[in-house]
Amino acid sequence: MKKHTNEKSNSVTKWLAYGITFIVLLGTAGIAIYALLKDKIDLLQTIIPLWGTWLGTILAFYFGKNNFDAAAKSYQNVIEKLTPAEKMAKLLVKDYMVPLEKLVSLTYDKVKNEKIYEILGYEQFKPYKRFSFLDNDGAAKYIIHRSLFTQFISSKVNENQNIEAIRNLTLEDFINNSDDSIKNILKNSFAVVSINSTLLEAKVKIDFMSECQDVFITKTGAANEKVEGLITNNLILKEANF
């Protein structure tokens, strides 16, 4: 019903434009003939430009509107046919990242001596599976997933360490005394891109680093710069409609 109404409206608009154009042309011709017969050249020189401007305005409105509608429809068709990679190449990370002011993070030096079980119990991190750690200047330092903490604690249990010793393990113990597999994950746990990068560039970084699921955003893409925001692999996939 809506489509039928729109088609009817477009048809009325089209014929209205044609009608007005015909009247303008007819009037212009009449004035031109009158001016020539009555030797009113001044009238002809004055009126003709005004009628021409009016005619141009009407034509521009109608045909310009049609061209705009056609262009908009064509653009939408192109967007719908883009591959996920092409879509990501058109989207900037700064428009989809979690900005610093909303990023739940910890300053590493302030919590490095705290016990792991205490950090795991932080109320602000309960909805999340990963912990973001920044240095004193606000640059990215670590991304640590809950599962990695669990893996570390399990390894200590397997080493037959007593419960009290395990309970007293600190974040710094985790960083310094983890096995090589955990240290490799920590080393490759995040990437860094500039604030003007696209989602595709962020996705390429994630794919290039086997353990990477997160990308920090800085002003120029340097890892030692203050973090502007964070974007996760899940956010990228969501926006690319995978």
C-alpha positions in Angstrom: 0.0 0.0 0.0 2.8 2.3 0.9 4.7 1.6 -2.3 1.5 2.3 -4.3 1.1 5.6 -2.5 4.7 6.6 -3.2 4.3 5.7 -6.9 1.1 7.8 -7.2 2.8 10.7 -5.4 5.8 10.6 -7.8 3.5 10.4 -10.8 1.6 13.5 -9.7 4.8 15.4 -9.0 6.1 14.4 -12.5 3.0 15.6 -14.4 2.9 18.8 -12.3 6.4 19.6 -13.3 5.6 18.9 -16.9 2.5 21.1 -16.7 4.3 24.0 -15.1 7.2 23.7 -17.6 4.7 23.8 -20.6 3.0 26.9 -19.2 6.3 28.6 -18.7 7.4 27.8 -22.2 4.0 28.9 -23.7 4.1 32.1 -21.7 7.6 32.9 -22.8 6.7 32.3 -26.4 3.7 34.6 -26.1 5.7 37.4 -24.6 8.4 37.0 -27.2 5.8 37.3 -30.0 4.1 40.3 -28.4 7.4 42.1 -27.9 8.5 41.5 -31.5 5.2 42.6 -32.9 5.0 45.7 -30.7 8.7 46.5 -31.1 9.1 46.1 -27.3 12.7 44.8 -27.3 13.3 46.2 -23.8 10.5 44.1 -22.5 11.8 41.0 -24.2 15.3 41.6 -22.8 13.9 42.0 -19.3 11.3 39.3 -19.1 13.1 36.4 -20.9 15.9 36.1 -18.4 13.4 36.0 -15.5 11.3 33.3 -17.2 14.5 31.4 -18.0 15.6 31.5 -14.4 12.2 30.3 -13.2 12.1 27.5 -15.7 15.6 26.4 -14.7 14.7 26.4 -11.1 11.6 24.1 -11.7 13.6 21.7 -13.9 16.5 21.6 -11.4 14.1 20.9 -8.5 12.3 18.0 -10.3 15.1 16.4 -12.2 17.6 17.1 -9.4 15.3 15.3 -6.9 15.0 12.4 -9.2 18.7 12.2 -9.7 19.3 12.4 -5.9 16.8 9.6 -5.2 18.4 7.5 -7.9 21.9 8.1 -6.6 20.8 7.3 -3.0 19.2 4.1 -4.1 22.2 3.2 -6.1 24.5 3.9 -3.2 22.4 1.7 -0.9 22.6 -1.1 -3.4 26.4 -0.8 -3.5 26.6 -0.9 0.3 24.5 -4.0 0.5 26.8 -5.8 -1.9 30.0 -5.0 -0.1 32.0 -7.8 1.3 32.9 -7.7 5.0 36.4 -6.6 4.2 35.2 -3.8 2.0 32.8 -2.7 4.8 35.6 -2.7 7.4 37.8 -0.6 5.0 35.2 2.2 5.1 34.8 2.3 8.9 37.1 4.1 11.3 38.1 2.5 14.6 37.6 5.8 16.5 33.8 5.6 15.7 33.5 2.1 17.2 36.1 1.8 19.9 35.5 1.9 23.6 36.9 5.3 24.5 39.4 5.7 27.3 36.9 7.4 29.6 34.6 4.3 29.4 37.4 1.7 29.3 37.6 -0.3 32.5 41.3 -0.6 33.2 44.0 -0.8 35.9 47.4 0.9 36.3 49.8 -2.0 36.5 52.3 -0.5 39.0 49.4 0.3 41.4 48.2 -3.3 41.5 51.2 -5.4 40.7 51.6 -6.5 44.3 48.0 -7.4 44.8 46.9 -11.0 45.0 45.5 -12.6 41.8 42.4 -13.8 43.5 41.7 -10.2 44.7 42.1 -8.8 41.2 39.8 -11.6 39.9 37.2 -10.4 42.4 37.2 -6.8 41.4 33.5 -5.7 41.0 34.1 -3.5 38.0 35.6 -6.5 36.0 32.8 -9.0 36.8 31.0 -8.4 33.4 34.3 -8.9 31.5 36.6 -11.8 30.5 39.7 -9.7 30.1 41.6 -7.2 32.2 43.3 -4.1 30.6 46.5 -2.9 32.3 48.1 0.5 31.5 51.4 2.0 32.6 51.8 5.1 34.6 51.7 7.3 31.5 48.5 5.6 30.2 50.1 3.5 27.6 49.0 -0.1 27.0 50.9 -2.7 29.0 48.9 -6.0 29.2 45.7 -7.6 28.3 45.1 -10.6 30.5 42.2 -12.9 30.1 40.6 -14.7 33.1 41.4 -18.0 31.5 45.1 -17.2 31.6 45.0 -16.5 35.3 43.2 -19.8 35.8 45.9 -21.6 33.7 48.6 -20.1 35.8 47.0 -21.1 39.1 46.3 -24.6 37.8 50.0 -25.0 36.9 50.9 -24.1 40.5 48.4 -26.7 41.8 50.0 -29.3 39.5 53.4 -28.4 41.0 51.9 -29.4 44.4 52.3 -26.0 45.9 50.3 -25.5 49.1 47.0 -23.7 49.1 48.3 -20.7 51.1 51.2 -20.1 48.7 48.8 -20.2 45.8 46.5 -17.9 47.5 49.3 -15.4 48.0 50.4 -15.3 44.3 50.4 -11.7 43.1 50.0 -10.1 39.7 53.8 -9.6 39.5 54.3 -13.3 40.3 52.1 -14.1 37.3 54.1 -11.8 35.0 57.5 -13.0 36.2 57.0 -16.6 36.9 54.6 -17.8 34.2 55.8 -20.5 31.8 56.9 -19.8 28.3 53.5 -20.5 26.8 51.8 -17.9 29.0 54.5 -15.4 28.4 54.1 -15.8 24.6 50.4 -15.2 24.9 51.0 -12.0 27.0 53.5 -10.8 24.4 51.0 -11.2 21.6 47.8 -10.4 23.4 47.1 -7.0 21.9 48.0 -4.8 18.9 48.1 -1.1 18.5 46.7 1.1 15.7 46.4 4.9 15.1 43.2 6.8 15.8 42.7 7.2 12.0 42.9 3.5 11.2 40.1 1.5 9.8 38.4 -1.6 11.2 40.1 -3.5 8.4 43.5 -2.4 9.6 42.7 -3.5 13.1 41.4 -6.8 11.9 44.6 -7.5 9.9 46.6 -6.8 13.0 44.5 -9.3 15.0 44.8 -11.9 12.3 48.6 -11.4 12.1 49.1 -12.1 15.8 48.0 -15.6 16.7 47.0 -14.8 20.4 45.6 -11.3 19.7 42.0 -10.5 20.3 42.2 -6.8 21.2 43.5 -3.6 19.7 44.5 -0.5 21.6 44.1 2.8 19.8 46.6 5.6 20.2 47.1 8.9 18.4 49.7 7.8 15.9 49.7 4.0 16.4 52.8 4.0 18.6 52.6 1.5 21.5 54.2 3.9 24.0 51.6 6.5 23.5 48.6 7.2 25.8 45.7 4.9 25.0 42.7 6.6 23.3 40.5 3.6 23.3 40.1 -0.1 22.8 38.4 -2.3 20.2 37.9 -6.0 20.5 37.7 -8.7 17.9 34.0 -9.2 18.8 33.2 -5.5 18.1 35.0 -5.6 14.8 33.1 -8.8 13.7 29.8 -7.3 14.8 30.3 -4.1 12.7 31.4 -6.0 9.7 28.3 -8.2 9.9 30.3 -11.5 9.9 
